[in-house]
Amino acid sequence: MLRLPTFNRVAPLAQLARGPFQFFRDNARCPAWLRTITTVYYILLKFTAMLVYFGLPAYALFNAYGKALSVGSWLWLLRFAVVLAMITLLQVFLGDLLSLRRVVPRIWGVNPPNTDQREKVNAGTTEG
């Protein structure tokens, strides 16, 4: 699996399930059936992690807001805090979805990265 920024890391579990093909250099030799199973496994793990990381906090936020409606004159501050928290949660969630969109094709082997460019970056040079 590739190292791309993400907010919840589940790729090592799917990578481990590939057994002897878990490293990038062995990706081309990985059987199609194993690549498919581990990619689906990765997607399931990712969506489960998203539910935990984003769904539970969103539920807790709405639940706490519903219970705190009796604060009287501080209601405007409570509403502002809830909106700010939901915007932040939504931003992180969308960032994670975009990361998932970039990673899945590469794990599946449809869109492998340019190995030469990656080696140049790792060596500290980016000239062509």
Secondary structure, DSSP 8 states (H G I E B T S, - for coil): ------SS--HHHHHHHTGGG-SGGGGGGS-HHHHHHHHHHHHHHHHHHHIIIIIHHHHHHHHHHHHTGGGGGGHHHHHHHHHHHHHHHHHHHHHHHHHHHHHHHHHHTSS---HHHHHHHHHT----
